[in-house]
Amino acid sequence: MKPKKLRAQLLAGQYRGGIRIGDTGMVINSRLLEAIVPEEEFWLDDTQNAALWQGKRWRLAWVPQRSWYYEGRLVAERNPTSDSPALISTEDVSRIGQQINRDGAPPGEVVFRPVNALEDPLQDTQAAIKEVRERRKRSRKGWREDGSWGPLGEPPEK
């Protein structure tokens, strides 16, 4: 698209298409964004994490890359680790909490253990050995008393 036509669509809020994210080479669809603003139409104040656009002062929030393709609502929250950036936009998961049935108990017994608790290292090996033994019993093949392999209950071939 020619720059003049592109700028006209941007100013009218009618642009539909791909948006390249900085110098990353990543492209997202414009439908994922609320507004797309030409650079010369707003003023950034990096010291206050704010922007001036359409005569209003807007607070800026950092959006982590994992949220760039999220198609739901994003919410801005205060950064718990530092003042820069002051706000971080994350996926709005409030509706998930509304769908939880608090009366329903999980089936069976739930056992919590420390993260560093170790499982039996031979657990999978023992299960595999048991499965092979059961399969061999069904196929009636296995290791004979004399150390040879073949059908059980038959003498070894000579």
Salt bridges, closest charged atoms under 4 A:
GLU40 OE2 - ARG7 NH1 2.62
GLU41 OE2 - ARG7 NH2 3.05
ASP45 OD2 - ARG57 NH2 3.44
GLU71 OE1 - ARG31 NH1 3.10
GLU91 OE1 - ARG66 NH2 3.40
ASP92 OD2 - ARG73 NH1 2.64
GLU119 OE2 - ARG113 NH2 3.01
GLU131 OE2 - ARG135 NH1 3.81
